[in-house]
Amino acid sequence: MTLKDRIMSNKTLILLQVLIIFCMISPGAEMYAQNQIQNQENGKIRIASCQFPVSSNIKENYLWIRNQIIEAKLKKADIVHFPECALSGYPGSDMNSLDNFDWDELFRVTDSLMTLAKELKIWVILGSMHRLSGTNKPHNSLYLINSEGNIADRYDKRFCTGGDLKYFSPGDHFVIFNLNGVNCGLLICYDIRFPELYREYRKSDVDVIFQSFYNARQKPGSIHPIIMHITAQAMAGTNYFYMSLTNSSAAESWPCYFITPDGLVQNKLTENVPGILISDIDISRNYYDASKPYRLDAINGKLNSGQCVEDPKSFNRRSLY
């Protein structure tokens, strides 16, 4: 371990010890904990959307994630959201092959983060890879770690790009979970190109989509920083849910965004700079929702509003009279 690593490790350990002691002895912290217990179904959650320069170095990724989880707890977040492949690194960009990938180290630091989630009583959405059996390629996954430190579920990227398919096996399921009375769903990166996924989540009454990306280490002039948040805004506005977007901050990238159900950007971080975006959700709050009166009809296949008429002049589309 280098001197820099020892300093970072000691600093984090001190912060963690202070935080645990604070949670044990502070009257304010005790009141906050009691309020959390009393309001478990209040429809409110605080989200910490995180970005840092994801790399092929699992240890460095782990240190970033650990420190940001601790900071998120200090900022009273209920759930911490990380980018795609945040812990493992992203094959094709951070590494050219998985032949010598250190799965044992990935398992070890994942266990450590699960323990941290339990100690801090915080939920974590962790981007990583999930190893499969034999010669099957791994999944590109989001581990949903609950405040008891257990893996409550795992979302596997359903729509992998052509480049992804060189390294990953696609997934086949949705993940929906409830936190404080808020229904949450998970998606990853290229899934954004398929509105059918969002419609399915809307049919399941999801309130917020946590979507993790890896759009970093791109060539200057990439279209992704321009179109990604706009596409997400359209998905949020047409389906009426919040969206937390996370991304690696390794240059060239685009930053974390938080989008409200009317399709507007509430806030975002600075591009190419590590940081945490804190956002509050209250599902009792009403936002502009133009398609609400007819959305369910459209989902069920009725692709117009009102009642169609039986009229020969309506049927004849080649006549003026």
Secondary structure as UniProt FT lines:
FT   HELIX           3..25
FT   HELIX           27..38
FT   TURN            39..41
FT   STRAND          44..51
FT   HELIX           58..74
FT   TURN            75..76
FT   STRAND          79..81
FT   TURN            84..88
FT   TURN            92..94
FT   TURN            99..100
FT   HELIX           103..120
FT   STRAND          123..130
FT   TURN            134..135
FT   STRAND          139..145
FT   TURN            147..148
FT   STRAND          151..156
FT   TURN            162..163
FT   HELIX           164..166
FT   STRAND          176..179
FT   TURN            180..181
FT   STRAND          182..188
FT   HELIX           189..193
FT   HELIX           195..203
FT   TURN            204..205
FT   STRAND          208..212
FT   TURN            220..221
FT   HELIX           224..239
FT   STRAND          242..246
FT   STRAND          257..259
FT   TURN            261..262
FT   STRAND          265..268
FT   TURN            271..272
FT   STRAND          275..282
FT   TURN            283..284
FT   TURN            290..291
FT   HELIX           292..299
FT   TURN            300..301
FT   HELIX           312..315
FT   TURN            317..318
//
